[in-house]
Amino acid sequence: MNASIPRAPWLPIWAGLCASLVGIGLARFAYTPLIPALINAHWFANAAVVYLGAANLAGYLVGALIGRPLAKRW
C-alpha cells in the first residue's frame, strides 16, 4: 500500500457497522427456521416451540408497527 495516500479513518468503522447490521438482520429471523431442530433436540415440547416461534414473529410485527409512531413522538 502506498504510504502517501491518506486513508479515511471512518471507512473501517462504517464497514464494521454495516457488517454488524447485516449479521443482526439475518440472525433475528433465523429462529423460526430452527424450529424443527429444536423439536428434534427435545429442548421444548412441540406446542411450546410453535408458540415461541409465533411470539417471536408477532414481537417483530408489533415492533415494526409501533416503531414509527414512537420515533415520531420522541
N, CA, C and O atoms as a printed pandas DataFrame, in Angstrom:
     atom_number atom_name residue_name chain_id  residue_number  x_coord  y_coord  z_coord
0              1         N          MET        A               1    0.841   -1.167    0.000
1              2        CA          MET        A               1    0.000    0.000    0.000
2              3         C          MET        A               1    0.889    1.233    0.000
3              4         O          MET        A               1    1.911    1.262    0.685
4              5         N          ASN        A               2    0.521    2.211   -0.733
5              6        CA          ASN        A               2    1.285    3.439   -0.850
6              7         C          ASN        A               2    1.068    4.282    0.401
7              8         O          ASN        A               2   -0.066    4.594    0.763
8              9         N          ALA        A               3    2.180    4.649    1.064
9             10        CA          ALA        A               3    2.084    5.400    2.314
10            11         C          ALA        A               3    1.687    6.856    2.097
11            12         O          ALA        A               3    1.294    7.532    3.048
12            13         N          SER        A               4    1.781    7.347    0.877
13            14        CA          SER        A               4    1.466    8.752    0.639
14            15         C          SER        A               4   -0.028    9.006    0.457
15            16         O          SER        A               4   -0.459   10.159    0.461
16            17         N          ILE        A               5   -0.823    7.949    0.298
17            18        CA          ILE        A               5   -2.267    8.102    0.126
18            19         C          ILE        A               5   -2.924    8.015    1.505
19            20         O          ILE        A               5   -2.871    6.965    2.146
20            21         N          PRO        A               6   -3.541    9.105    1.969
21            22        CA          PRO        A               6   -4.191    9.044    3.291
22            23         C          PRO        A               6   -5.468    8.208    3.232
23            24         O          PRO        A               6   -6.222    8.263    2.260
24            25         N          ARG        A               7   -5.688    7.452    4.272
25            26        CA          ARG        A               7   -6.910    6.644    4.367
26            27         C          ARG        A               7   -7.873    7.330    5.312
27            28         O          ARG        A               7   -7.480    7.864    6.349
28            29         N          ALA        A               8   -9.108    7.307    4.947
29            30        CA          ALA        A               8  -10.130    7.882    5.818
30            31         C          ALA        A               8  -10.353    6.932    6.995
31            32         O          ALA        A               8  -10.620    5.750    6.778
32            33         N          PRO        A               9  -10.251    7.415    8.228
33            34        CA          PRO        A               9  -10.406    6.519    9.382
34            35         C          PRO        A               9  -11.826    6.005    9.562
35            36         O          PRO        A               9  -12.037    5.010   10.254
36            37         N          TRP        A              10  -12.800    6.665    8.951
37            38        CA          TRP        A              10  -14.185    6.244    9.145
38            39         C          TRP        A              10  -14.581    5.098    8.228
39            40         O          TRP        A              10  -15.616    4.476    8.465
40            41         N          LEU        A              11  -13.811    4.790    7.197
41            42        CA          LEU        A              11  -14.174    3.688    6.299
42            43         C          LEU        A              11  -14.221    2.336    7.008
43            44         O          LEU        A              11  -15.202    1.612    6.840
44            45         N          PRO        A              12  -13.200    1.957    7.800
45            46        CA          PRO        A              12  -13.322    0.680    8.516
46            47         C          PRO        A              12  -14.440    0.693    9.558
47            48         O          PRO        A              12  -15.046   -0.341    9.835
48            49         N          ILE        A              13  -14.709    1.860   10.130
49            50        CA          ILE        A              13  -15.799    1.956   11.104
50            51         C          ILE        A              13  -17.139    1.673   10.426
51            52         O          ILE        A              13  -17.951    0.905   10.940
52            53         N          TRP        A              14  -17.363    2.295    9.275
53            54        CA          TRP        A              14  -18.609    2.062    8.530
54            55         C          TRP        A              14  -18.709    0.626    8.053
55            56         O          TRP        A              14  -19.794    0.044    8.060
56            57         N          ALA        A              15  -17.592    0.050    7.640
57            58        CA          ALA        A              15  -17.608   -1.352    7.194
58            59         C          ALA        A              15  -17.999   -2.269    8.346
59            60         O          ALA        A              15  -18.801   -3.185    8.163
60            61         N          GLY        A              16  -17.443   -2.031    9.527
61            62        CA          GLY        A              16  -17.806   -2.843   10.688
62            63         C          GLY        A              16  -19.252   -2.662   11.093
63            64         O          GLY        A              16  -19.925   -3.629   11.451
64            65         N          LEU        A              17  -19.742   -1.422   11.041
65            66        CA          LEU        A              17  -21.134   -1.159   11.373
66            67         C          LEU        A              17  -22.075   -1.877   10.406
67            68         O          LEU        A              17  -23.045   -2.508   10.824
68            69         N          CYS        A              18  -21.782   -1.775    9.128
69            70        CA          CYS        A              18  -22.632   -2.430    8.124
70            71         C          CYS        A              18  -22.605   -3.949    8.277
71            72         O          CYS        A              18  -23.639   -4.604    8.145
72            73         N          ALA        A              19  -21.431   -4.511    8.555
73            74        CA          ALA        A              19  -21.343   -5.958    8.765
74            75         C          ALA        A              19  -22.153   -6.379    9.988
75            76         O          ALA        A              19  -22.815   -7.417    9.964
76            77         N          SER        A              20  -22.106   -5.589   11.051
77            78        CA          SER        A              20  -22.888   -5.902   12.248
78            79         C          SER        A              20  -24.389   -5.833   11.969
79            80         O          SER        A              20  -25.147   -6.701   12.403
80            81         N          LEU        A              21  -24.810   -4.803   11.247
81            82        CA          LEU        A              21  -26.239   -4.673   10.951
82            83         C          LEU        A              21  -26.742   -5.806   10.060
83            84         O          LEU        A              21  -27.853   -6.299   10.258
84            85         N          VAL        A              22  -25.950   -6.217    9.094
85            86        CA          VAL        A              22  -26.343   -7.343    8.235
86            87         C          VAL        A              22  -26.436   -8.617    9.068
87            88         O          VAL        A              22  -27.381   -9.390    8.911
88            89         N          GLY        A              23  -25.467   -8.843    9.950
89            90        CA          GLY        A              23  -25.498  -10.032   10.798
90            91         C          GLY        A              23  -26.702  -10.056   11.720
91            92         O          GLY        A              23  -27.344  -11.094   11.880
92            93         N          ILE        A              24  -27.012   -8.922   12.327
93            94        CA          ILE        A              24  -28.176   -8.848   13.208
94            95         C          ILE        A              24  -29.461   -9.039   12.413
95            96         O          ILE        A              24  -30.381   -9.718   12.870
96            97         N          GLY        A              25  -29.528   -8.442   11.221
97            98        CA          GLY        A              25  -30.719   -8.579   10.387
98            99         C          GLY        A              25  -30.974  -10.016    9.969
99           100         O          GLY        A              25  -32.123  -10.453    9.915
100          101         N          LEU        A              26  -29.928  -10.744    9.678
101          102        CA          LEU        A              26  -30.095  -12.152    9.306
102          103         C          LEU        A              26  -30.411  -13.019   10.517
103          104         O          LEU        A              26  -31.227  -13.936   10.426
104          105         N          ALA        A              27  -29.782  -12.743   11.629
105          106        CA          ALA        A              27  -29.965  -13.581   12.817
106          107         C          ALA        A              27  -31.335  -13.425   13.451
107          108         O          ALA        A              27  -31.833  -14.364   14.070
108          109         N          ARG        A              28  -31.951  -12.268   13.312
109          110        CA          ARG        A              28  -33.224  -12.069   14.002
110          111         C          ARG        A              28  -34.343  -12.917   13.422
111          112         O          ARG        A              28  -35.315  -13.200   14.121
112          113         N          PHE        A              29  -34.236  -13.326   12.178
113          114        CA          PHE        A              29  -35.258  -14.179   11.586
114          115         C          PHE        A              29  -34.801  -15.624   11.468
115          116         O          PHE        A              29  -35.468  -16.424   10.812
116          117         N          ALA        A              30  -33.687  -15.975   12.082
117          118        CA          ALA        A              30  -33.164  -17.334   11.985
118          119         C          ALA        A              30  -33.839  -18.282   12.972
119          120         O          ALA        A              30  -33.705  -19.498   12.838
120          121         N          TYR        A              31  -34.555  -17.759   13.948
121          122        CA          TYR        A              31  -35.159  -18.634   14.956
122          123         C          TYR        A              31  -36.235  -19.531   14.360
123          124         O          TYR        A              31  -36.246  -20.733   14.625
124          125         N          THR        A              32  -37.122  -18.984   13.578
125          126        CA          THR        A              32  -38.250  -19.760   13.059
126          127         C          THR        A              32  -37.806  -20.943   12.203
127          128         O          THR        A              32  -38.373  -22.024   12.358
128          129         N          PRO        A              33  -36.818  -20.801   11.300
129          130        CA          PRO        A              33  -36.381  -21.994   10.569
130          131         C          PRO        A              33  -35.701  -23.047   11.452
131          132         O          PRO        A              33  -35.546  -24.192   11.029
132          133         N          LEU        A              34  -35.298  -22.678   12.662
133          134        CA          LEU        A              34  -34.675  -23.643   13.568
134          135         C          LEU        A              34  -35.683  -24.450   14.371
135          136         O          LEU        A              34  -35.291  -25.303   15.168
136          137         N          ILE        A              35  -36.963  -24.200   14.179
137          138        CA          ILE        A              35  -37.991  -24.910   14.953
138          139         C          ILE        A              35  -37.880  -26.429   14.800
139          140         O          ILE        A              35  -37.938  -27.123   15.815
140          141         N          PRO        A              36  -37.724  -26.986   13.598
141          142        CA          PRO        A              36  -37.579  -28.452   13.516
142          143         C          PRO        A              36  -36.371  -28.987   14.296
143          144         O          PRO        A              36  -36.450  -30.058   14.898
144          145         N          ALA        A              37  -35.264  -28.254   14.288
145          146        CA          ALA        A              37  -34.092  -28.697   15.046
146          147         C          ALA        A              37  -34.361  -28.659   16.547
147          148         O          ALA        A              37  -33.904  -29.540   17.275
148          149         N          LEU        A              38  -35.096  -27.649   17.023
149          150        CA          LEU        A              38  -35.429  -27.578   18.442
150          151         C          LEU        A              38  -36.346  -28.723   18.858
151          152         O          LEU        A              38  -36.220  -29.261   19.958
152          153         N          ILE        A              39  -37.261  -29.089   17.977
153          154        CA          ILE        A              39  -38.167  -30.205   18.276
154          155         C          ILE        A              39  -37.391  -31.519   18.289
155          156         O          ILE        A              39  -37.578  -32.341   19.186
156          157         N          ASN        A              40  -36.522  -31.720   17.301
157          158        CA          ASN        A              40  -35.744  -32.962   17.227
158          159         C          ASN        A              40  -34.764  -33.089   18.385
159          160         O          ASN        A              40  -34.465  -34.202   18.818
160          161         N          ALA        A              41  -34.257  -31.966   18.895
161          162        CA          ALA        A              41  -33.321  -31.998   20.022
162          163         C          ALA        A              41  -34.037  -32.157   21.358
163          164         O          ALA        A              41  -33.392  -32.304   22.396
164          165         N          HIS        A              42  -35.380  -32.127   21.337
165          166        CA          HIS        A              42  -36.207  -32.261   22.541
166          167         C          HIS        A              42  -35.892  -31.181   23.574
167          168         O          HIS        A              42  -35.926  -31.438   24.777
168          169         N          TRP        A              43  -35.585  -29.969   23.101
169          170        CA          TRP        A              43  -35.353  -28.860   24.023
170          171         C          TRP        A              43  -36.679  -28.343   24.571
171          172         O          TRP        A              43  -36.764  -27.925   25.726
172          173         N          PHE        A              44  -37.709  -28.375   23.732
173          174        CA          PHE        A              44  -39.044  -27.918   24.114
174          175         C          PHE        A              44  -40.054  -28.899   23.556
175          176         O          PHE        A              44  -39.751  -29.679   22.653
176          177         N          ALA        A              45  -41.257  -28.851   24.103
177          178        CA          ALA        A              45  -42.345  -29.648   23.542
178          179         C          ALA        A              45  -42.766  -29.041   22.209
179          180         O          ALA        A              45  -42.528  -27.860   21.958
180          181         N          ASN        A              46  -43.388  -29.845   21.360
181          182        CA          ASN        A              46  -43.788  -29.382   20.028
182          183         C          ASN        A              46  -44.640  -28.119   20.080
183          184         O          ASN        A              46  -44.373  -27.160   19.357
184          185         N          ALA        A              47  -45.656  -28.115   20.925
185          186        CA          ALA        A              47  -46.547  -26.958   21.002
186          187         C          ALA        A              47  -45.818  -25.731   21.542
187          188         O          ALA        A              47  -46.073  -24.612   21.097
188          189         N          ALA        A              48  -44.918  -25.936   22.494
189          190        CA          ALA        A              48  -44.200  -24.801   23.070
190          191         C          ALA        A              48  -43.294  -24.137   22.035
191          192         O          ALA        A              48  -43.193  -22.911   22.000
192          193         N          VAL        A              49  -42.643  -24.925   21.203
193          194        CA          VAL        A              49  -41.751  -24.362   20.188
194          195         C          VAL        A              49  -42.538  -23.558   19.162
195          196         O          VAL        A              49  -42.087  -22.502   18.719
196          197         N          VAL        A              50  -43.694  -24.047   18.791
197          198        CA          VAL        A              50  -44.520  -23.324   17.819
198          199         C          VAL        A              50  -44.998  -22.004   18.422
199          200         O          VAL        A              50  -45.012  -20.981   17.737
200          201         N          TYR        A              51  -45.387  -22.020   19.690
201          202        CA          TYR        A              51  -45.799  -20.776   20.339
202          203         C          TYR        A              51  -44.632  -19.804   20.469
203          204         O          TYR        A              51  -44.820  -18.597   20.316
204          205         N          LEU        A              52  -43.440  -20.302   20.745
205          206        CA          LEU        A              52  -42.268  -19.433   20.809
206          207         C          LEU        A              52  -41.983  -18.786   19.457
207          208         O          LEU        A              52  -41.669  -17.598   19.388
208          209         N          GLY        A              53  -42.092  -19.565   18.388
209          210        CA          GLY        A              53  -41.884  -19.009   17.051
210          211         C          GLY        A              53  -42.936  -17.968   16.700
211          212         O          GLY        A              53  -42.621  -16.928   16.121
212          213         N          ALA        A              54  -44.181  -18.249   17.050
213          214        CA          ALA        A              54  -45.251  -17.287   16.766
214          215         C          ALA        A              54  -45.059  -16.015   17.586
215          216         O          ALA        A              54  -45.283  -14.915   17.079
216          217         N          ALA        A              55  -44.650  -16.149   18.839
217          218        CA          ALA        A              55  -44.412  -14.975   19.671
218          219         C          ALA        A              55  -43.227  -14.162   19.143
219          220         O          ALA        A              55  -43.240  -12.932   19.196
220          221         N          ASN        A              56  -42.224  -14.840   18.644
221          222        CA          ASN        A              56  -41.065  -14.165   18.073
222          223         C          ASN        A              56  -41.485  -13.312   16.873
223          224         O          ASN        A              56  -41.147  -12.130   16.803
224          225         N          LEU        A              57  -42.203  -13.895   15.952
225          226        CA          LEU        A              57  -42.636  -13.150   14.771
226          227         C          LEU        A              57  -43.653  -12.062   15.129
227          228         O          LEU        A              57  -43.625  -10.979   14.544
228          229         N          ALA        A              58  -44.539  -12.335   16.071
229          230        CA          ALA        A              58  -45.506  -11.313   16.490
230          231         C          ALA        A              58  -44.794  -10.132   17.150
231          232         O          ALA        A              58  -45.199   -8.982   16.977
232          233         N          GLY        A              59  -43.747  -10.417   17.896
233          234        CA          GLY        A              59  -42.978   -9.338   18.507
234          235         C          GLY        A              59  -42.341   -8.435   17.470
235          236         O          GLY        A              59  -42.332   -7.215   17.635
236          237         N          TYR        A              60  -41.808   -9.013   16.403
237          238        CA          TYR        A              60  -41.234   -8.199   15.335
238          239         C          TYR        A              60  -42.310   -7.398   14.608
239          240         O          TYR        A              60  -42.072   -6.256   14.218
240          241         N          LEU        A              61  -43.484   -7.983   14.424
241          242        CA          LEU        A              61  -44.573   -7.269   13.774
242          243         C          LEU        A              61  -45.030   -6.085   14.631
243          244         O          LEU        A              61  -45.219   -4.983   14.116
244          245         N          VAL        A              62  -45.204   -6.306   15.920
245          246        CA          VAL        A              62  -45.623   -5.222   16.816
246          247         C          VAL        A              62  -44.557   -4.132   16.847
247          248         O          VAL        A              62  -44.886   -2.946   16.803
248          249         N          GLY        A              63  -43.295   -4.517   16.920
249          250        CA          GLY        A              63  -42.220   -3.538   16.914
250          251         C          GLY        A              63  -42.187   -2.718   15.637
251          252         O          GLY        A              63  -41.933   -1.514   15.667
252          253         N          ALA        A              64  -42.444   -3.376   14.517
253          254        CA          ALA        A              64  -42.450   -2.652   13.242
254          255         C          ALA        A              64  -43.636   -1.701   13.153
255          256         O          ALA        A              64  -43.520   -0.616   12.584
256          257         N          LEU        A              65  -44.768   -2.097   13.708
257          258        CA          LEU        A              65  -45.959   -1.259   13.624
258          259         C          LEU        A              65  -45.911   -0.056   14.574
259          260         O          LEU        A              65  -46.419    1.014   14.238
260          261         N          ILE        A              66  -45.312   -0.221   15.740
261          262        CA          ILE        A              66  -45.294    0.908   16.683
262          263         C          ILE        A              66  -43.985    1.684   16.637
263          264         O          ILE        A              66  -43.856    2.708   17.308
264          265         N          GLY        A              67  -43.025    1.222   15.867
265          266        CA          GLY        A              67  -41.726    1.902   15.810
266          267         C          GLY        A              67  -41.804    3.307   15.282
267          268         O          GLY        A              67  -41.235    4.223   15.875
268          269         N          ARG        A              68  -42.496    3.500   14.177
269          270        CA          ARG        A              68  -42.589    4.848   13.580
270          271         C          ARG        A              68  -43.365    5.810   14.470
271          272         O          ARG        A              68  -42.903    6.931   14.684
272          273         N          PRO        A              69  -44.527    5.423   15.001
273          274        CA          PRO        A              69  -45.218    6.376   15.894
274          275         C          PRO        A              69  -44.384    6.740   17.132
275          276         O          PRO        A              69  -44.405    7.888   17.577
276          277         N          LEU        A              70  -43.657    5.774   17.682
277          278        CA          LEU        A              70  -42.819    6.103   18.834
278          279         C          LEU        A              70  -41.679    7.031   18.451
279          280         O          LEU        A              70  -41.360    7.966   19.186
280          281         N          ALA        A              71  -41.066    6.777   17.305
281          282        CA          ALA        A              71  -39.985    7.651   16.858
282          283         C          ALA        A              71  -40.499    9.052   16.569
283          284         O          ALA        A              71  -39.813   10.036   16.846
284          285         N          LYS        A              72  -41.700    9.147   16.016
285          286        CA          LYS        A              72  -42.295   10.451   15.721
286          287         C          LYS        A              72  -42.602   11.209   17.015
287          288         O          LYS        A              72  -42.447   12.428   17.096
288          289         N          ARG        A              73  -43.034   10.462   18.006
289          290        CA          ARG        A              73  -43.385   11.100   19.290
290          291         C          ARG        A              73  -42.153   11.651   19.999
291          292         O          ARG        A              73  -42.202   12.728   20.592
292          293         N          TRP        A              74  -41.047   10.911   19.936
293          294        CA          TRP        A              74  -39.823   11.362   20.598
294          295         C          TRP        A              74  -38.945   12.097   19.625
295          296         O          TRP        A              74  -37.865   12.557   19.994
